[in-house]
């Protein structure tokens, strides 16, 4: 083990602040495992390793000290369904098609789980989110797909993190290596529940949100401890991230209905046997997960034609980040981040193209306003100073990039019927009214 780590350090080139790496590939006779841990609705700035003063994430802080912290990671869309579909397919929402409550993933789009399963991986998933189920296509490629915690009761009133960890830890004993396991924790999502002993944080929405993160962190710590105790840590790539963040009034809104950074910046930590700890400011987005994982496993050509990059590569090239959401209904929100600048374009959408049951229950919002907005993220990280005017050279450049991105769509998503029970749960979660 000591020799392996010494070799790994020698073979890695890490530029802190630039964030690039040369990774040692796994040997063919000892392929690496992959553990993907996602926490729903967790902001990038509420973790201790990111400088947050509240003691919310001791387990994740420990993981961060052992891995690479990516400080500029973006969600592709800012809400769960399309974000997680992007993470698991490596494609943009316009390609996988899961962009609204009534749409599932295009079944013709390959998934990471199916690709790894076909190459001998034991693929397993444990989810606790109403939208991350069979009917939306998320079971594709998993030998075992367990969303049984949804039977515990309405997720907005139920803490499911402990049970999710229980199920995943139980399964670690039954796995066949190599494995790919995805574990999705729901708890920080609205409604924000109180948890002892963290209730001393306070009782505001933001305080209880922190309590939920601390609760989820403890459950993640149990899972990571189990992985280590079984001796799997030195042959497992661990990736921690979130699907999106959350708003607490920074731009006059709540929940996650915009593409401001409090919603679309996400935490990202990668720990692997071939990586030395460090930090990187490489800009990454969710289309990068699949190519990065496949490259780390020596399977670069397994899913050709993906739009993302390997963010662990030494010669990773920065490129524009494209973010899109059609929530709330009635608006197209399209965003591009490039060269330290961020442009947001909001336009009206045709409600008649949305099934009646998906649009008639619009949850009101006041901070999604049609128009074009331009921010300098380096000078104005809080996105408070709109620089846009007609003819602004940077705005015109970013608008051209955005126009090229939105042109065309290859998705053929399936239709999902929203029954009364599902609508009621979506209402309780704050998505609809």
WOJOGI-V137979 format. One record per pair of residues at least 12 apart in sequence whose ideal C-beta (glycine too) atoms are under 6 Angstrom apart, sorted by the first residue. I is the first residue (numbers start at 0). GAP is how many residues later the second one is. If there is no record, write none. Layout:
i={I & I}
gap={GAP & GAP}
This chain:
i={7 & 7 & 8 & 10 & 11 & 12 & 13 & 13 & 15 & 15 & 16 & 18 & 18 & 18 & 19 & 19 & 20 & 21 & 22 & 22 & 23 & 24 & 25 & 30 & 31 & 31 & 32 & 32 & 32 & 32 & 33 & 33 & 33 & 34 & 34 & 34 & 35 & 35 & 36 & 36 & 37 & 37 & 38 & 38 & 38 & 39 & 39 & 39 & 39 & 40 & 40 & 40 & 41 & 41 & 42 & 42 & 43 & 43 & 43 & 45 & 46 & 46 & 47 & 48 & 48 & 53 & 55 & 55 & 55 & 56 & 58 & 58 & 58 & 59 & 62 & 62 & 63 & 65 & 65 & 66 & 66 & 66 & 67 & 67 & 67 & 67 & 68 & 68 & 69 & 69 & 69 & 70 & 71 & 71 & 72 & 72 & 72 & 73 & 73 & 73 & 74 & 74 & 74 & 75 & 75 & 76 & 76 & 76 & 77 & 77 & 77 & 77 & 77 & 77 & 78 & 78 & 78 & 79 & 79 & 79 & 80 & 80 & 81 & 81 & 82 & 82 & 83 & 83 & 84 & 84 & 85 & 85 & 86 & 86 & 87 & 87 & 88 & 88 & 89 & 89 & 89 & 89 & 90 & 92 & 93 & 94 & 94 & 95 & 96 & 96 & 98 & 99 & 100 & 100 & 101 & 101 & 101 & 102 & 103 & 103 & 103 & 103 & 103 & 104 & 105 & 105 & 105 & 109 & 110 & 110 & 111 & 112 & 112 & 113 & 113 & 114 & 114 & 115 & 116 & 120 & 120 & 121 & 121 & 121 & 122 & 122 & 122 & 122 & 123 & 123 & 123 & 124 & 124 & 124 & 125 & 125 & 125 & 125 & 125 & 126 & 126 & 127 & 127 & 127 & 127 & 127 & 128 & 128 & 129 & 131 & 132 & 134 & 145 & 148 & 148 & 153 & 153 & 154 & 155 & 155 & 155 & 158 & 159 & 160 & 160 & 160 & 160 & 160 & 161 & 163 & 164 & 164 & 164 & 167 & 167 & 168 & 171 & 171 & 184 & 186 & 186 & 186 & 187 & 187 & 187 & 189 & 191 & 191 & 191 & 191 & 193 & 193 & 194 & 194 & 197 & 197 & 205 & 233 & 236 & 236 & 237 & 238 & 239 & 240 & 240 & 241 & 241 & 243 & 243 & 244 & 244 & 246 & 246 & 249 & 250 & 251 & 252 & 254 & 256 & 256 & 258 & 258 & 258 & 258 & 259 & 263 & 281 & 281 & 282 & 283 & 284 & 286 & 286 & 287 & 287 & 287 & 290 & 290 & 290 & 291 & 291 & 291 & 294 & 319 & 319 & 319 & 320 & 321 & 321 & 322 & 327 & 327 & 328 & 328 & 328 & 329 & 329 & 330 & 330 & 330 & 331 & 331 & 332 & 333 & 335 & 335 & 335 & 339 & 339 & 340 & 340 & 341 & 341 & 342 & 342 & 343 & 344 & 345 & 345 & 346 & 356 & 360 & 362 & 362 & 371 & 372 & 372 & 373 & 373 & 373}
gap={16 & 266 & 267 & 13 & 264 & 301 & 262 & 264 & 262 & 263 & 264 & 261 & 262 & 263 & 294 & 296 & 291 & 292 & 251 & 289 & 250 & 273 & 272 & 147 & 203 & 205 & 144 & 145 & 146 & 203 & 146 & 203 & 259 & 146 & 201 & 203 & 146 & 203 & 146 & 203 & 146 & 203 & 146 & 177 & 203 & 89 & 146 & 149 & 203 & 147 & 148 & 205 & 146 & 200 & 202 & 203 & 221 & 222 & 223 & 167 & 13 & 220 & 13 & 12 & 15 & 156 & 154 & 157 & 158 & 160 & 158 & 161 & 162 & 157 & 206 & 208 & 205 & 205 & 211 & 202 & 203 & 204 & 202 & 207 & 210 & 212 & 200 & 210 & 198 & 210 & 214 & 210 & 209 & 211 & 193 & 195 & 211 & 190 & 211 & 247 & 169 & 189 & 191 & 209 & 210 & 16 & 247 & 248 & 166 & 178 & 181 & 185 & 186 & 247 & 165 & 177 & 248 & 49 & 51 & 163 & 17 & 50 & 16 & 17 & 160 & 161 & 48 & 159 & 13 & 20 & 200 & 201 & 199 & 202 & 23 & 24 & 20 & 22 & 197 & 200 & 216 & 218 & 18 & 231 & 315 & 315 & 316 & 13 & 314 & 316 & 227 & 258 & 257 & 317 & 253 & 256 & 314 & 310 & 32 & 33 & 309 & 310 & 312 & 32 & 305 & 306 & 307 & 193 & 29 & 30 & 178 & 28 & 29 & 26 & 27 & 187 & 188 & 64 & 24 & 57 & 59 & 53 & 54 & 57 & 18 & 19 & 20 & 57 & 20 & 47 & 57 & 17 & 20 & 57 & 20 & 38 & 41 & 42 & 57 & 20 & 57 & 21 & 32 & 36 & 56 & 58 & 55 & 57 & 295 & 52 & 14 & 281 & 21 & 14 & 15 & 271 & 274 & 31 & 35 & 272 & 273 & 28 & 26 & 24 & 26 & 54 & 55 & 58 & 57 & 21 & 54 & 57 & 58 & 15 & 55 & 57 & 54 & 58 & 31 & 25 & 28 & 29 & 21 & 24 & 25 & 240 & 13 & 16 & 17 & 20 & 14 & 17 & 16 & 20 & 13 & 16 & 42 & 39 & 35 & 59 & 33 & 31 & 29 & 25 & 27 & 24 & 25 & 12 & 19 & 17 & 18 & 15 & 16 & 12 & 116 & 115 & 114 & 175 & 71 & 108 & 64 & 74 & 76 & 85 & 123 & 59 & 29 & 34 & 35 & 27 & 36 & 20 & 21 & 20 & 21 & 23 & 15 & 17 & 19 & 18 & 19 & 20 & 15 & 16 & 18 & 81 & 16 & 14 & 83 & 12 & 34 & 37 & 25 & 30 & 33 & 19 & 21 & 15 & 18 & 37 & 15 & 17 & 13 & 68 & 62 & 65 & 66 & 37 & 38 & 35 & 53 & 33 & 35 & 31 & 55 & 29 & 27 & 24 & 25 & 23 & 61 & 71 & 69 & 70 & 16 & 13 & 15 & 13 & 14 & 21}
